[in-house]
Amino acid sequence: MNVVGESVAGRGFSVLDAFEGAPDTLRLTDITRRTGLPLPTALRMVRELVAWGGLERATDGSYRLGTRIRALGAAAPCPRGLLDAALPALRALTARTGGHADVAVPADGTALCLVTGERLPLHATAAGKILLAHGHGRPATAVRHTPYTLTAPGALGAQLTRIRETGLAEGHEEYRLGELSLAAPVSRAGLTVAAVTVTTGTGTPRLRLAPAVREAAAAIGRALDAPPRATARP
């Protein structure tokens, strides 16, 4: 149960909170179970959030976070500078690989993608594993998203050690079937602050993706470490 408060705003926030750590979409019954709200109240909150743009209704009648929430997340002050620095490298990575490129930061036990606003599980995605390997968060290893999700703590720990050694993480159908993701750490002043990731179909050769992801991460790190440009005086 995750009811934030008894006010209208509190009930609306509790509906949005229900999507944290959840699958991509939730049905109304899932939302009522996660929030503890009565069904009529949950339905009213959901409809208001859909009208505002905070939620979207899928074709099967379930709900997912809407573009309004993603836009607000991307506009947050702290990650905004990172996203601005990363965009040139992300565009180049997308063009080079044909996949979807993003940069993710740790956020409340998830990997928050700054381009899409999506929250990814740490233990089941390449971006999340990069963050875990460098001390950001703890894995929710009890959650299995596909038959290929790694849930054994010992096996995941060994994988994180290899990630720290190689500087590269892979997620092969561990979060979504048919998807392959690779990620590399983004460093600022010698500390890992984010993960750059690219997601493609499983048929994409890994050897083609790895150099591109590493180069994108290095380019973003250089952009973050670059001294600010002096403002020209009038």
C-alpha positions as CSV (number, residue, x, y, z in Angstrom):
1,M,0.0,0.0,0.0
2,N,1.4,3.4,-1.0
3,V,-1.1,6.0,-0.3
4,V,0.8,9.3,0.0
5,G,-2.0,11.3,1.6
6,E,-5.7,11.9,1.9
7,S,-5.7,15.0,-0.3
8,V,-6.6,14.8,-4.0
9,A,-3.0,15.6,-4.9
10,G,-1.7,12.9,-2.5
11,R,-4.0,10.3,-4.1
12,G,-2.8,11.4,-7.6
13,F,0.9,11.1,-6.5
14,S,0.2,7.6,-5.1
15,V,-1.1,6.5,-8.5
16,L,2.1,7.7,-10.1
17,D,4.2,6.1,-7.4
18,A,2.5,2.8,-8.2
19,F,4.6,2.6,-11.4
20,E,7.9,2.7,-9.6
21,G,9.5,-0.8,-10.0
22,A,6.5,-2.0,-11.9
23,P,6.2,-3.5,-15.4
24,D,5.8,-1.1,-18.3
25,T,2.0,-1.0,-18.0
26,L,-0.4,-1.6,-15.1
27,R,-4.1,-2.4,-15.2
28,L,-6.5,-0.5,-13.0
29,T,-6.7,-3.5,-10.6
30,D,-2.9,-3.4,-10.3
31,I,-3.0,0.3,-9.4
32,T,-5.7,-0.2,-6.8
33,R,-3.7,-3.0,-5.2
34,R,-0.4,-1.0,-5.2
35,T,-2.0,2.2,-3.9
36,G,-4.7,0.8,-1.5
37,L,-7.1,3.2,-3.1
38,P,-10.8,2.2,-3.6
39,L,-11.5,1.3,-7.2
40,P,-13.8,4.3,-8.0
41,T,-11.2,6.7,-6.5
42,A,-8.3,5.1,-8.5
43,L,-10.4,5.2,-11.7
44,R,-11.1,8.9,-11.1
45,M,-7.4,9.7,-10.4
46,V,-6.3,7.7,-13.5
47,R,-8.7,9.5,-15.8
48,E,-7.5,12.9,-14.5
49,L,-3.9,11.9,-15.0
50,V,-4.6,10.7,-18.5
51,A,-6.3,14.0,-19.3
52,W,-3.3,15.9,-18.0
53,G,-0.8,13.7,-19.8
54,G,0.8,12.0,-16.8
55,L,-0.6,8.6,-17.9
56,E,-1.4,7.0,-21.3
57,R,-3.9,4.3,-22.0
58,A,-2.6,1.4,-24.0
59,T,-4.6,-0.5,-26.6
60,D,-5.3,-3.4,-24.2
61,G,-6.8,-1.1,-21.5
62,S,-3.8,-0.9,-19.3
63,Y,-1.9,2.3,-18.4
64,R,1.7,3.5,-18.6
65,L,3.5,6.7,-17.6
66,G,2.8,9.5,-20.1
67,T,5.0,11.9,-22.1
68,R,4.2,14.7,-19.6
69,I,6.0,12.8,-16.8
70,R,8.9,12.0,-19.1
71,A,9.3,15.6,-20.2
72,L,9.3,16.8,-16.5
73,G,11.9,14.2,-15.6
74,A,14.2,15.2,-18.4
75,A,13.9,18.9,-17.5
76,A,15.0,18.3,-13.9
77,P,18.0,20.6,-13.2
78,C,20.6,18.0,-12.1
79,P,20.4,15.5,-15.1
80,R,19.7,18.3,-17.6
81,G,23.3,19.3,-17.8
82,L,24.3,15.7,-18.3
83,L,21.7,15.2,-21.0
84,D,22.8,18.3,-22.9
85,A,26.4,17.1,-22.8
86,A,25.4,13.6,-23.9
87,L,23.1,14.4,-26.8
88,P,25.8,14.7,-29.5
89,A,27.3,11.4,-28.5
90,L,23.9,9.7,-28.3
91,R,22.9,10.9,-31.7
92,A,26.2,9.5,-33.1
93,L,25.7,6.2,-31.3
94,T,22.2,5.8,-32.7
95,A,23.4,6.6,-36.2
96,R,26.3,4.2,-35.9
97,T,24.4,1.2,-34.5
98,G,20.8,1.7,-35.6
99,G,19.7,1.1,-32.0
100,H,18.2,3.3,-29.4
101,A,20.8,5.2,-27.4
102,D,20.2,6.7,-23.9
103,V,22.1,7.8,-20.8
104,A,20.9,6.6,-17.4
105,V,21.5,7.8,-13.9
106,P,20.8,6.2,-10.5
107,A,17.3,7.2,-9.2
108,D,15.5,5.6,-6.2
109,G,16.9,2.1,-6.9
110,T,16.4,2.3,-10.6
111,A,18.3,3.5,-13.7
112,L,16.5,6.6,-14.9
113,C,16.9,7.1,-18.7
114,L,17.2,10.8,-19.4
115,V,16.0,10.7,-23.0
116,T,12.8,8.6,-22.5
117,G,12.3,9.1,-18.8
118,E,12.0,5.3,-18.4
119,R,13.1,3.7,-15.2
120,L,15.0,0.4,-15.7
121,P,15.7,-2.3,-13.1
122,L,19.3,-2.3,-12.0
123,H,19.9,-6.1,-12.1
124,A,18.2,-6.9,-15.5
125,T,19.6,-4.2,-17.8
126,A,23.0,-3.2,-19.1
127,A,22.7,0.4,-17.9
128,G,21.5,-0.8,-14.4
129,K,24.4,-3.2,-14.1
130,I,26.9,-0.5,-14.9
131,L,25.5,1.6,-12.0
132,L,25.4,-1.4,-9.7
133,A,29.0,-2.3,-10.5
134,H,30.1,1.2,-9.5
135,G,28.2,1.3,-6.2
136,H,24.9,2.9,-7.1
137,G,22.1,1.0,-5.5
138,R,21.3,-2.6,-4.7
139,P,19.9,-5.2,-7.0
140,A,16.3,-6.4,-6.7
141,T,17.4,-9.9,-7.6
142,A,14.0,-11.5,-6.7
143,V,12.4,-9.9,-9.7
144,R,12.4,-12.0,-12.8
145,H,11.3,-10.1,-15.9
146,T,12.0,-12.8,-18.5
147,P,13.2,-16.4,-18.3
148,Y,16.7,-15.1,-18.9
149,T,16.8,-12.6,-16.0
150,L,19.8,-13.3,-13.7
151,T,18.5,-13.7,-10.2
152,A,21.2,-15.6,-8.3
153,P,23.1,-13.1,-6.1
154,G,26.4,-15.0,-6.5
155,A,26.2,-15.1,-10.3
156,L,25.2,-11.4,-10.5
157,G,28.1,-10.5,-8.2
158,A,30.6,-12.3,-10.5
159,Q,29.1,-10.5,-13.4
160,L,29.5,-7.1,-11.7
161,T,33.1,-7.9,-11.0
162,R,33.7,-8.6,-14.8
163,I,31.9,-5.3,-15.6
164,R,34.2,-3.3,-13.4
165,E,37.2,-5.1,-15.1
166,T,36.0,-4.7,-18.7
167,G,34.1,-1.4,-18.5
168,L,31.2,-3.0,-20.4
169,A,27.8,-4.5,-19.4
170,E,25.4,-6.5,-21.4
171,G,21.7,-7.4,-21.1
172,H,20.6,-10.2,-23.4
173,E,16.8,-10.6,-23.2
174,E,17.0,-10.2,-19.4
175,Y,14.5,-7.3,-19.3
176,R,12.5,-7.7,-22.5
177,L,12.5,-10.6,-24.9
178,G,14.1,-9.8,-28.3
179,E,16.3,-7.0,-26.9
180,L,20.0,-6.8,-26.6
181,S,21.5,-3.8,-24.7
182,L,25.1,-2.8,-24.0
183,A,26.3,-0.1,-21.7
184,A,29.5,1.6,-20.6
185,P,30.2,3.9,-17.6
186,V,30.3,7.7,-18.0
187,S,32.8,9.3,-15.7
188,R,33.1,12.8,-14.4
189,A,36.3,13.8,-12.5
190,G,37.2,10.1,-12.3
191,L,33.9,9.0,-10.8
192,T,31.2,7.0,-12.5
193,V,28.1,9.2,-12.6
194,A,26.0,7.6,-15.4
195,A,25.8,4.8,-17.9
196,V,25.5,5.2,-21.7
197,T,23.5,2.4,-23.3
198,V,22.3,1.3,-26.7
199,T,19.4,-1.2,-27.2
200,T,18.9,-3.2,-30.4
201,G,17.5,-6.5,-31.5
202,T,19.2,-9.7,-30.4
203,G,20.4,-10.3,-34.0
204,T,22.8,-7.3,-33.9
205,P,26.5,-8.4,-33.6
206,R,27.8,-7.6,-30.2
207,L,31.2,-6.8,-31.6
208,R,29.7,-4.0,-33.7
209,L,28.1,-2.4,-30.6
210,A,30.8,-2.6,-28.0
211,P,33.3,-0.1,-29.6
212,A,30.6,2.4,-30.4
213,V,29.2,2.3,-26.8
214,R,32.7,2.7,-25.3
215,E,33.5,5.7,-27.6
216,A,30.2,7.3,-26.7
217,A,30.8,7.0,-23.0
218,A,34.3,8.5,-23.4
219,A,33.0,11.4,-25.5
220,I,30.4,12.2,-22.8
221,G,33.0,12.0,-20.1
222,R,35.2,14.5,-22.0
223,A,32.3,16.8,-22.4
224,L,31.5,16.7,-18.7
225,D,35.1,17.3,-17.7
226,A,35.6,20.2,-20.2
227,P,36.0,23.6,-18.6
228,P,33.0,25.9,-19.1
229,R,33.3,28.3,-22.0
230,A,34.1,31.8,-21.2
231,T,31.2,34.2,-21.9
232,A,32.2,36.9,-24.3
233,R,31.9,40.4,-22.9
234,P,29.8,42.9,-24.8
